[in-house]
Amino acid sequence: MPHTQTRQKALRQYRLRAHVYDHELAAFEPIRQRAIARLKLQARDTVLDVGCGTGLSFEHLQRAIGAHGHIVGIEQCPEMLDRARARVAQQRWRNVTLLNTPAEAAVIPVQANAALFHFTHDILRHPGAIRNVVGSLKPGAHVVAAGLQWAAPWAWATNCFVLMAATHSVSSLEGLGQPWSRLAEQVEEMEVSTTLMGGVYIASGVVAR
């Protein structure tokens, strides 16, 4: 599917899901926390939250970077970003910049220390998006992605779950065997672990020094 069609399909999906998205992702919070821990953030760091959705990762990121750090949230769906904006206002965070744009077109105003892709399959399968994000990272920056993947063929129950979840949340099943593969082309020291019977992965790497 061409990227323009993929983007429009994703926008339709997430506009419909915006009001229930936080509840849908609640079961995956332990994975979010494990993914963020792999970013190895320090106080005052700048982190890109790519496909930030409603801002569910912001609180965890804030704990790591502190008030003098900086979060740049990138999200193409206006309805999702409205909820992220409301979350920022409610918490009175003054160190969050929100960009309403596709990741491949984002004009990122900083050189960041880390980037998070949390359940953002469509973005991870877009080479231009990955190039744009990685190009905005400092040498040695940590990059972490987490999301759904096909489990081993014999794990039919897990793969039924992955199929149902993916049909509801991604525009294409392309690359679901190794969703991180295009990211791996842009970073070094890629490590991949799995959980939930192989149906969810966490992949981490480092931008070349």
Backbone bond lengths (Angstrom), bond angles and torsions (degrees), N, CA, C in turn:
res aa  C-N    CA-C-N  psi(-1)  N-CA   C-N-CA  omega(-1)  CA-C   N-CA-C  phi
1 M - - - 1.457 - - 1.528 109.42 -
2 P 1.355 119.15 128.77 1.469 120.75 178.06 1.520 110.92 -57.03
3 H 1.354 115.00 152.28 1.457 119.19 -174.27 1.523 112.38 -61.98
4 T 1.353 117.79 -34.03 1.464 119.96 179.39 1.519 110.72 -63.22
5 Q 1.340 117.31 -43.36 1.457 121.24 178.09 1.521 110.65 -66.36
6 T 1.336 116.29 -39.93 1.462 120.11 178.08 1.517 110.33 -60.00
7 R 1.339 116.66 -44.23 1.465 120.71 -179.52 1.518 111.04 -62.00
8 Q 1.334 117.34 -44.03 1.461 119.94 -178.96 1.527 111.74 -65.87
9 K 1.315 116.17 -38.30 1.460 119.19 177.48 1.521 110.57 -65.33
10 A 1.335 116.77 -42.62 1.465 120.68 178.44 1.520 111.13 -62.35
11 L 1.326 116.95 -41.84 1.460 120.41 178.63 1.523 111.12 -60.17
12 R 1.328 116.47 -43.29 1.469 119.38 178.84 1.526 110.67 -62.28
13 Q 1.338 116.57 -43.72 1.461 120.58 -179.86 1.526 111.62 -60.07
14 Y 1.329 115.91 -49.00 1.460 119.12 -172.53 1.520 112.54 -78.52
15 R 1.313 118.31 -25.30 1.462 119.24 172.33 1.530 110.14 -63.63
16 L 1.311 116.80 -38.75 1.463 120.70 178.71 1.524 111.97 -72.26
17 R 1.327 117.57 -29.09 1.461 121.58 -174.16 1.520 113.96 -93.65
18 A 1.328 118.25 -10.32 1.460 120.71 -169.40 1.522 112.49 -53.96
19 H 1.334 117.84 -41.00 1.459 120.53 -174.23 1.527 113.33 -76.32
20 V 1.342 117.45 -14.45 1.467 120.02 179.52 1.528 112.30 -119.67
21 Y 1.331 116.64 2.83 1.461 120.96 -172.34 1.525 112.47 -58.49
22 D 1.333 117.99 -44.24 1.466 120.79 -178.09 1.520 111.26 -59.60
23 H 1.328 117.00 -38.85 1.465 120.75 179.53 1.527 110.70 -70.19
24 E 1.320 116.87 -38.96 1.461 120.73 -179.56 1.528 111.77 -63.60
25 L 1.318 116.92 -35.34 1.465 120.79 -176.22 1.520 113.60 -90.15
26 A 1.318 117.72 -3.40 1.468 120.56 -174.71 1.524 112.20 -57.55
27 A 1.320 117.59 -38.37 1.462 120.83 -177.71 1.529 112.70 -66.56
28 F 1.338 116.95 -18.87 1.459 120.99 -177.04 1.528 112.73 -99.16
29 E 1.327 117.85 10.29 1.459 120.16 -178.79 1.535 113.37 -58.39
30 P 1.342 119.89 -40.62 1.467 118.11 177.11 1.528 112.88 -59.52
31 I 1.328 117.08 -33.18 1.466 120.34 177.92 1.527 109.78 -69.81
32 R 1.327 116.79 -40.54 1.454 120.57 177.02 1.535 110.24 -57.66
33 Q 1.317 116.29 -45.91 1.460 120.60 -178.28 1.527 111.51 -64.97
34 R 1.327 117.07 -39.32 1.469 120.05 177.45 1.523 110.91 -66.09
35 A 1.331 116.31 -39.92 1.466 120.07 179.49 1.524 110.54 -64.30
36 I 1.313 117.20 -44.84 1.458 120.60 -179.22 1.525 110.92 -65.17
37 A 1.321 117.28 -36.66 1.467 119.68 177.45 1.525 111.13 -59.91
38 R 1.325 116.97 -33.80 1.470 120.35 -180.00 1.530 113.08 -70.97
39 L 1.324 117.27 -15.67 1.463 119.56 177.02 1.523 111.93 -68.90
40 K 1.332 116.42 -20.93 1.472 122.44 178.30 1.525 111.09 54.63
41 L 1.315 114.58 46.62 1.468 120.50 -177.66 1.519 111.34 -70.51
42 Q 1.320 114.76 149.70 1.457 123.24 176.54 1.527 109.00 -121.45
43 A 1.321 115.87 161.65 1.452 120.27 175.36 1.531 109.67 -55.76
44 R 1.333 115.91 138.29 1.462 125.41 179.01 1.530 113.75 78.55
45 D 1.322 118.70 2.65 1.463 120.30 178.09 1.526 111.04 -68.98
46 T 1.328 114.53 158.12 1.459 122.61 171.21 1.520 107.98 -109.85
47 V 1.340 116.97 130.29 1.465 121.23 -176.22 1.517 109.25 -129.49
48 L 1.337 115.68 138.76 1.457 122.43 174.53 1.525 108.97 -94.91
49 D 1.325 117.17 125.21 1.465 122.54 174.12 1.520 106.03 -104.68
50 V 1.326 115.50 97.43 1.465 121.97 -170.13 1.528 109.41 -88.50
51 G 1.339 116.38 122.42 1.454 119.36 -171.21 1.519 109.56 69.70
52 C 1.332 115.92 51.25 1.467 120.61 -169.29 1.515 113.63 -71.29
53 G 1.337 118.15 -12.90 1.456 120.29 177.87 1.513 112.28 60.57
54 T 1.319 116.55 -128.13 1.463 122.03 -178.36 1.526 112.70 -88.41
55 G 1.329 117.01 6.91 1.462 120.33 177.98 1.514 114.56 85.47
56 L 1.325 117.09 24.85 1.461 120.36 -177.88 1.527 113.17 -61.70
57 S 1.326 117.26 -26.31 1.474 119.83 -179.09 1.523 113.00 -83.94
58 F 1.319 117.38 -13.57 1.467 119.80 -170.21 1.530 112.94 -58.80
59 E 1.320 117.64 -44.65 1.462 119.77 -176.54 1.524 111.19 -61.28
60 H 1.336 116.68 -43.15 1.467 120.47 178.51 1.532 110.83 -64.47
61 L 1.322 116.48 -41.65 1.462 120.33 179.09 1.525 110.93 -65.42
62 Q 1.320 116.73 -39.89 1.465 120.65 179.48 1.524 111.31 -60.40
63 R 1.309 116.92 -40.05 1.467 119.72 179.74 1.522 111.08 -59.96
64 A 1.326 116.12 -33.97 1.463 120.33 -176.56 1.522 112.80 -81.56
65 I 1.325 117.72 -39.43 1.469 120.08 -172.33 1.519 113.38 -96.83
66 G 1.328 117.21 -20.43 1.455 120.42 179.20 1.518 113.01 75.50
67 A 1.328 115.03 177.44 1.463 121.19 -175.25 1.519 113.18 -65.95
68 H 1.339 117.02 -20.72 1.460 120.54 -178.94 1.528 112.71 -96.03
69 G 1.328 116.41 2.02 1.450 120.51 171.65 1.523 110.12 -85.90
70 H 1.322 115.96 -173.09 1.467 120.08 -174.78 1.525 109.04 -147.73
71 I 1.323 116.37 132.35 1.459 123.02 174.44 1.520 108.77 -111.99
72 V 1.321 116.67 131.31 1.465 121.90 171.45 1.524 106.97 -113.83
73 G 1.322 116.08 110.94 1.456 121.28 178.36 1.518 110.52 -96.37
74 I 1.336 116.13 127.78 1.470 121.51 -178.60 1.528 107.79 -115.54
75 E 1.321 116.90 123.07 1.470 121.26 -176.77 1.524 109.49 -152.44
76 Q 1.338 116.71 128.34 1.460 119.83 -177.10 1.526 113.38 -86.11
77 C 1.323 118.20 -19.18 1.465 121.18 -176.24 1.535 110.49 -88.43
78 P 1.329 118.93 114.66 1.468 120.29 -177.09 1.520 113.32 -59.72
79 E 1.335 116.83 -38.55 1.462 119.54 -178.34 1.520 111.68 -65.57
80 M 1.314 117.06 -37.99 1.462 120.40 176.89 1.527 109.89 -68.13
81 L 1.325 116.24 -42.85 1.458 119.38 -177.32 1.528 111.48 -68.85
82 D 1.328 118.20 -30.48 1.464 120.19 174.68 1.526 110.44 -58.54
83 R 1.314 116.64 -40.00 1.468 120.17 179.13 1.529 110.95 -71.03
84 A 1.317 116.74 -35.92 1.471 119.15 174.95 1.521 110.15 -64.46
85 R 1.319 116.57 -41.19 1.472 121.05 179.54 1.527 110.49 -63.41
86 A 1.325 116.60 -40.76 1.464 119.96 178.20 1.525 111.04 -65.18
87 R 1.336 116.84 -36.83 1.464 120.99 178.30 1.534 110.11 -64.02
88 V 1.327 116.08 -43.77 1.472 120.58 178.84 1.526 110.69 -61.82
89 A 1.331 116.02 -44.34 1.460 119.68 -179.71 1.521 111.69 -64.95
90 Q 1.335 116.42 -41.48 1.461 120.15 -179.40 1.524 111.58 -62.32
91 Q 1.334 116.26 -39.20 1.465 120.85 -178.51 1.534 112.35 -86.70
92 R 1.327 116.36 -6.33 1.460 122.34 179.73 1.534 112.24 58.22
93 W 1.319 114.97 38.90 1.458 119.95 175.39 1.531 108.46 -78.41
94 R 1.298 116.84 129.08 1.448 121.81 -178.97 1.528 112.44 -107.27
95 N 1.314 116.14 5.31 1.464 120.45 -175.07 1.526 111.97 -116.55
96 V 1.327 116.89 29.26 1.465 121.68 -179.59 1.522 109.75 -119.85
97 T 1.330 116.25 127.22 1.460 122.61 172.83 1.518 108.17 -110.23
98 L 1.327 117.07 129.47 1.459 121.43 -178.43 1.526 109.78 -113.62
99 L 1.325 115.31 129.31 1.468 121.75 -179.04 1.524 109.03 -116.26
100 N 1.322 117.49 118.32 1.459 122.47 178.69 1.520 108.70 -91.84
101 T 1.330 115.56 86.50 1.465 121.09 -173.51 1.515 109.47 -163.99
102 P 1.336 118.34 153.67 1.459 119.89 169.71 1.535 110.02 -62.55
103 A 1.306 117.27 148.86 1.462 120.85 -175.95 1.516 112.57 -60.63
104 E 1.332 117.62 -33.93 1.460 119.88 -177.60 1.526 111.97 -71.78
105 A 1.333 117.36 -20.99 1.460 121.11 -178.29 1.518 112.85 -104.72
106 A 1.320 117.68 -2.17 1.460 120.81 -174.95 1.524 111.36 -64.80
107 V 1.326 115.55 132.80 1.460 121.30 171.25 1.525 105.56 -94.54
108 I 1.308 115.99 98.40 1.464 121.62 -172.69 1.521 108.50 -86.86
109 P 1.344 117.52 120.43 1.472 120.48 -168.49 1.519 115.12 -83.70
110 V 1.310 117.94 9.07 1.472 120.51 -174.84 1.526 109.72 -141.27
111 Q 1.314 115.59 164.64 1.463 122.42 164.51 1.526 105.77 -101.83
112 A 1.308 117.00 113.93 1.460 121.67 -168.63 1.522 112.59 -96.41
113 N 1.330 114.54 161.55 1.465 122.73 179.04 1.519 112.88 -89.96
114 A 1.339 117.20 -15.02 1.460 119.94 -174.70 1.524 109.72 -164.82
115 A 1.333 115.63 159.98 1.465 121.18 176.29 1.516 109.41 -142.65
116 L 1.325 115.31 138.06 1.458 122.90 179.73 1.522 109.53 -117.16
117 F 1.350 116.06 130.77 1.461 123.36 170.83 1.528 106.66 -118.54
118 H 1.318 117.75 97.88 1.468 119.52 -176.14 1.525 109.69 -107.62
119 F 1.343 116.14 110.25 1.459 123.50 -178.95 1.532 110.09 53.01
120 T 1.321 114.20 58.31 1.474 121.80 -178.20 1.525 109.02 -129.42
121 H 1.322 116.68 57.41 1.466 121.51 -173.19 1.521 112.27 -55.47
122 D 1.338 117.30 -46.28 1.471 119.81 -176.56 1.526 111.21 -59.92
123 I 1.327 116.90 -40.84 1.464 120.10 179.93 1.522 110.70 -65.56
124 L 1.316 116.37 -42.43 1.467 120.34 -178.20 1.526 112.61 -66.04
125 R 1.333 117.67 -20.97 1.457 120.08 178.90 1.532 111.61 -94.30
126 H 1.327 117.36 6.28 1.463 122.03 -179.81 1.530 108.09 -106.42
127 P 1.342 118.46 104.67 1.469 120.50 -176.74 1.523 113.23 -56.72
128 G 1.334 117.24 -37.82 1.457 119.82 -179.61 1.514 112.24 -65.35
129 A 1.321 116.96 -36.33 1.459 120.51 178.00 1.520 110.64 -65.36
130 I 1.307 116.08 -43.92 1.469 119.77 -179.22 1.522 110.29 -64.88
131 R 1.327 116.86 -44.37 1.469 120.01 179.24 1.525 110.94 -59.67
132 N 1.326 116.60 -42.93 1.454 120.23 -178.02 1.531 111.34 -64.37
133 V 1.325 116.47 -43.72 1.464 120.18 -179.40 1.521 110.72 -68.02
134 V 1.321 117.01 -50.68 1.468 119.90 -178.07 1.526 110.40 -61.91
135 G 1.329 117.03 -34.46 1.449 120.34 178.06 1.513 113.79 -66.92
136 S 1.324 117.31 -13.73 1.467 121.79 178.67 1.527 112.12 -101.07
137 L 1.330 116.50 12.28 1.462 121.09 -179.20 1.523 111.10 -107.45
138 K 1.305 115.64 147.90 1.453 121.23 176.51 1.528 110.27 -73.16
139 P 1.320 118.31 153.14 1.471 120.21 172.52 1.533 109.88 -55.43
140 G 1.322 115.52 135.53 1.455 120.32 -178.98 1.517 114.50 86.16
141 A 1.348 117.25 -0.78 1.464 120.92 179.60 1.529 110.28 -65.48
142 H 1.316 115.51 145.56 1.461 121.44 177.66 1.529 109.70 -91.30
143 V 1.328 115.19 137.81 1.462 122.68 178.94 1.528 107.57 -125.50
144 V 1.328 116.17 130.15 1.463 120.81 -178.65 1.524 109.17 -132.12
145 A 1.328 115.46 134.94 1.461 121.93 175.28 1.524 108.59 -127.36
146 A 1.316 116.09 144.43 1.463 121.08 176.06 1.517 108.50 -142.29
147 G 1.331 116.40 148.93 1.458 119.31 178.77 1.514 112.42 169.83
148 L 1.320 114.06 -167.88 1.459 121.36 -178.83 1.526 110.89 -78.24
149 Q 1.339 115.11 150.86 1.462 120.79 172.30 1.524 108.09 -153.67
150 W 1.337 115.22 159.89 1.460 119.00 172.75 1.524 109.33 -66.73
151 A 1.293 116.33 135.75 1.460 121.66 171.88 1.528 108.96 -84.55
152 A 1.326 116.73 -175.97 1.469 120.74 177.14 1.531 109.38 -59.64
153 P 1.327 117.45 150.05 1.471 120.36 -176.39 1.521 114.16 -55.52
154 W 1.327 116.92 -31.96 1.465 118.72 -178.47 1.530 112.72 -75.29
155 A 1.320 117.71 -14.72 1.473 121.45 -178.74 1.523 108.69 -86.07
156 W 1.330 116.36 64.87 1.461 120.52 -172.20 1.533 112.24 -64.69
157 A 1.333 117.46 -35.76 1.464 119.66 -179.62 1.530 110.49 -65.30
158 T 1.343 115.14 -43.30 1.463 119.30 177.78 1.515 110.73 -62.66
159 N 1.324 116.88 -43.22 1.461 119.86 -178.62 1.522 112.76 -68.82
160 C 1.323 117.60 -28.33 1.469 119.99 172.78 1.521 110.23 -64.80
161 F 1.343 115.50 -42.14 1.464 119.52 176.54 1.522 110.96 -62.87
162 V 1.345 117.17 -45.64 1.464 121.38 179.98 1.524 110.21 -60.02
163 L 1.320 117.07 -43.53 1.462 120.71 -179.42 1.521 111.10 -61.93
164 M 1.325 116.82 -46.09 1.467 119.49 -179.60 1.526 111.28 -63.73
165 A 1.330 116.25 -43.90 1.461 120.17 -179.14 1.527 110.86 -67.30
166 A 1.331 116.67 -41.21 1.461 120.40 -177.82 1.526 111.16 -68.72
167 T 1.313 117.15 -39.59 1.461 120.40 178.97 1.521 110.87 -59.28
168 H 1.319 115.38 -30.75 1.464 121.49 -178.11 1.523 112.62 -85.10
169 S 1.353 117.37 -16.18 1.471 117.70 -168.21 1.526 115.76 -133.05
170 V 1.327 119.65 -9.43 1.460 120.10 178.69 1.519 109.75 -123.93
171 S 1.327 115.57 160.10 1.458 120.69 -177.71 1.516 112.81 -88.17
172 S 1.329 116.67 -21.55 1.454 121.39 -178.05 1.522 108.98 -152.81
173 L 1.319 116.37 144.04 1.460 120.85 176.95 1.524 111.60 -84.23
174 E 1.329 116.90 0.78 1.473 120.36 179.55 1.522 110.25 -56.88
175 G 1.324 115.67 133.50 1.456 120.60 175.80 1.507 114.97 78.51
176 L 1.333 118.64 9.40 1.462 119.99 -175.81 1.528 111.90 -71.57
177 G 1.330 116.61 -12.32 1.464 119.44 175.08 1.526 111.83 -70.40
178 Q 1.334 116.42 -40.44 1.468 122.83 177.14 1.527 108.24 -141.74
179 P 1.305 117.71 76.85 1.464 120.31 -173.98 1.524 114.35 -60.07
180 W 1.307 117.33 -23.48 1.470 122.59 -176.32 1.530 112.86 -87.30
181 S 1.329 119.13 0.49 1.464 121.14 -167.95 1.531 112.39 -61.32
182 R 1.316 119.01 -37.46 1.464 120.41 -179.88 1.521 111.24 -74.73
183 L 1.301 116.99 -30.77 1.459 119.88 173.32 1.524 110.10 -66.08
184 A 1.329 116.45 -38.71 1.465 120.66 -179.44 1.524 111.86 -61.13
185 E 1.330 117.58 -25.89 1.459 120.83 178.11 1.528 112.22 -71.85
186 Q 1.326 117.08 -17.91 1.458 121.30 -173.90 1.530 113.61 -107.48
187 V 1.320 117.77 -9.75 1.466 120.48 -177.86 1.525 109.57 -130.25
188 E 1.325 115.15 169.08 1.460 121.92 178.83 1.530 109.90 -111.05
189 E 1.324 115.36 169.27 1.470 122.80 173.65 1.528 112.23 56.58
190 M 1.330 117.42 38.99 1.450 121.29 -177.91 1.531 111.17 -67.56
191 E 1.306 115.97 127.31 1.454 122.84 175.52 1.519 108.38 -124.63
192 V 1.329 116.59 135.40 1.460 121.24 -178.24 1.524 109.14 -127.65
193 S 1.320 116.13 129.08 1.459 121.40 173.25 1.520 108.15 -124.75
194 T 1.334 116.20 160.91 1.459 120.17 -178.51 1.518 109.98 -127.69
195 T 1.333 114.66 158.79 1.452 121.89 176.92 1.526 108.13 -147.75
196 L 1.324 117.35 -179.58 1.460 123.07 -178.31 1.531 111.03 50.26
197 M 1.331 114.63 54.54 1.468 121.88 177.11 1.524 112.61 58.76
198 G 1.317 116.29 31.59 1.455 120.92 176.79 1.507 114.67 86.86
199 G 1.340 118.62 1.77 1.450 121.37 -176.66 1.515 115.32 -88.29
200 V 1.329 116.65 -7.01 1.464 121.61 178.76 1.522 108.28 -134.84
201 Y 1.319 117.51 139.20 1.459 122.10 -179.32 1.524 109.78 -119.78
202 I 1.326 115.04 157.43 1.460 122.80 165.34 1.523 105.99 -129.81
203 A 1.330 116.30 121.11 1.461 122.06 -178.29 1.529 108.81 -119.68
204 S 1.326 116.51 135.32 1.456 119.36 -179.32 1.524 109.34 -136.57
205 G 1.321 114.73 147.56 1.453 121.61 178.28 1.512 111.00 -153.08
206 V 1.324 115.65 -179.74 1.464 122.11 -175.60 1.530 108.26 -130.27
207 V 1.326 116.24 136.97 1.458 120.86 176.03 1.541 108.48 -69.65
208 A 1.311 116.16 138.71 1.473 120.88 -176.45 1.513 110.86 -54.40
209 R 1.321 115.41 136.24 1.462 122.29 179.83 1.514 109.50 -83.83
